[in-house]
Amino acid sequence: MTESGAFRTESSSSRRARLETLREATLHRKVLAKRLPAAFNGRWTRRQWAHASLFATMGALVAAIIPGFSPAHPSHALNPRTTLALALPALPLAQLRGAAGDSWQLVTVQSGQTLGSLFNQLGIPASTLQRLLAEPGTKASLTHLKPGTVLGFDLPVDGQLRTLRFDRDPTHLVELSLKDGDVEQHVIDRPTEVRTVVLSGEVGNSLFRSARKQGLTPANIATLTDDIFKYDIDFNDDVGEHDRFSVVVDQMWRDGELIGTGPVQAATFTVGGKLYSGFRFERNGKAEYFTGDGRPLKRTFIRMPIPYARLTSTFGNRFHPILGRMRMHEGVDFAASIGTPIQAAGDARVDFVGWKGGYGRVVILDHGHGYSTLYGHMSNFGKEHVGQRVPQGAVIGYVGMSGLATGPHLHYEFRVNGVHRNPLSITMPPPEPLGGPALAQFRAQTGTALAKIRRVENVIYADAAPAHSTRRGKKA
């Protein structure tokens, strides 16, 4: 190829390249012209500037909120720390020397705790306990602690017991101090106040809960149901929620706190509008309860030696289940489970304890004036022995089936001058009433108690009819 031919070839190639470049630029301007507004002359409108500002602001906010877009903050170096030993304030001189009055601890005895366990809990040596118990009159008060008893321990900082404080009885406080190996005892009188009060209320849903709410003790409530009104009121069937009770008792107070309630001095009970009353009086050194006219509320005999037992065989001729023939049944039978306690029907002297033929294990009681009772088929005897005096209601044995018996039950006989009588129908001898000076003293005493009750429940008892003369004797 000649030099001129080469020049022509290069010239044509250059022309084609320039034409292609011009074509691409022309096409680009046409596409851009289609996307931009027709009047766009290379300058942004006000609306475009507003959009650009909005997008820039949103980008800055996102960068500030999202940690990944925010710049890392340099971590501050930990400052060096210095530990200083500060001197504690010195203990008071009195405490160092163990001065009295700075270290008393009051401990309430819990159920199951003993004095030994309390001393061990407080870190007091057993030898110290033995020294205290050796003090005359101390052991009886401290070896049988009841739950709720409060003991005071004077324990200084050295842990050595200095003084033990406890109540010997409601009116005396005892302090046992240890000094130089010796025990010094100090008895401090604590003044008390006795207040005679009347506690009254309605039976409601439960006599026990209502009486407890009024302030009566469980022993007081048992006196009402088992001693005073046992023979006149059936507390299972007769008593309604609106029936009322009033009880006179002596309360002992000390330092503004009630510390004890005495026995029932007098009580009244209204059942169905009828008024029943009972008053406490000591006869021959024994406390009993009497009606307003001086007759004992306690019956000479109780008809059922087993409360709430089931009668299975009556008094009279019957076909003997073991002997297989007709035979006189000289008592009554009460069915009960083996081991049920059997009570003495009345105050008596034990005449016989042992085995007696078909009766099995038997106890015979002599009640005096020709009256005696027999209790047969026992499983075990009580603690009584021949010649011993037992009160009414005392447990003399337990239900069994010893001797000729087809099942566990009590065979009970009642005899008058050796003759068998039906214990369920015989008229029991009346108790001996008060008389002479004892009756005069009783009336003076009961008049004061009844006046107190009437002042508390004057409206209630104004419409209540006394029931002394209409005693029902359901449980006699």
Phi, psi and omega in degrees: 000140181277169182294323179289324177295320178296324180293322181291321180297314180295323182294319179293323179294318179295322180294318180297322180295318181293324179294320180295321179294317179296323179296317180296319180295322180294316179298321181296319180294327180291318180295316180296326180293326179292325184278328181272155177303156184296330183266008182295123182243022180097358178244144179279145176278173179296322180294321179294321176297322179296318178297318181297320179294319179298314179297323179293320179294316179298321179296321180293320179296316179300318180294329181280326184279313184281123185302327184296335182265347182274150180290145181292136177269137179290135180285140179278140179287139179296134178284142178293141181248149180236129178262127181243141177271115181262137180282129177284152178295146182290146177294148177302147181298325180295323181287323177297323180275355179072044181293149183295147173091004183250002189211035179283136175235130178259127183238128177263126182290129178263165180300130179089351180277148175240168179297324178297318180292326177293316178298319179295321179296324181272359178076026180267131183298149179296331179296326177294319178299317181296324178295322180290318182291339179285347179291134182304134178079001184268320187300319182296329182276334188253344183276344179235069182282135178266147176303137182099347177294136181255127177244142177251129180242125174264098184242105176288183186294338181279357176081000180271125181297131180256320182210140172245132183236134179205162178271119176284324176201177184301339185247003182223133175250133182248134174241125176251112183253138179257117180223119177054040177084354179256156179251123177250130182252131177234127179254123183248126177286135178244112183295136178235163179232131178257126180241127174270118186234161174247118178256121189222149178182177176269156181295316182065212181284339182209123177298319182298311182295319181294317180294321178295321179297326180282346177115005178283146178275162175304325178294321177299317182294319177297326177297319179297312188275331187253344182242304189282306187253017183300323186269349185250330186238129172270103186288350176274325188241330189274327192278131177252168186292338180264000174291153188237159176224149173222134186226133176261122179223159173261126178251139178255126181242144178217123180054041178077010182240135176285121184245354179185151177233128183280183180291165180292123177273324178201154180207147173229150180219128176255125179232115180060033180085357179261139183259125175245142182220157178210143184228139181275136179206139180268122177238124182056038178078006182238130181284131177224168178243136186232160172286176182296336180263012173090014177265135181299137175284334180284127176286154179296324180224148168259140187283333183240107179295345176241110181300137174061026178279165181258126179285123182246342179210131184266179180279136177129186179293142179202165176275117183289125185292339182257315181285338176073030178209165178290138183204146179291125176263106191270018177204199176231154181246137176239119180281138177199161181288155180300133179097356178295132181295143178247130184258151173291133183290338179195173175299135187199174170247136182289122183260328182206139174220118179159197181267137182220083175051230182292345177288342184071223178284126189227147169234131177242130181246139177254115184265001181082165180057027177087004182260138176212157179226150180234140182232116186241171178065028182292153173272324178209156176269164171279206182263008184283160176221163183301132181094347181283145176267134181234142178276163176300135180091352179293142179283118182251353181177187185223144184300139176207204179216037178288155182078208179276094182213139178268349181192168181293125178194169175251128171263119187240126179240145178236125184236140175238113184053039177084354181263132180288135177232155178287114184291345181272346184235344183293144175284116183286147178295137181288149177290157182284123181281168176286153178205164177064218182301326180297320179293319178296317178295321180296316182294322178296320181290314183289330179298320179294316181294317181293326178296322178297317180295317182296326178294326181283319186236049183299320182291320182295310187277352176294329181257003182267133180269127178302142185247020182298320187274356181239045181294128183277328177061044182296326186251016181289000000 
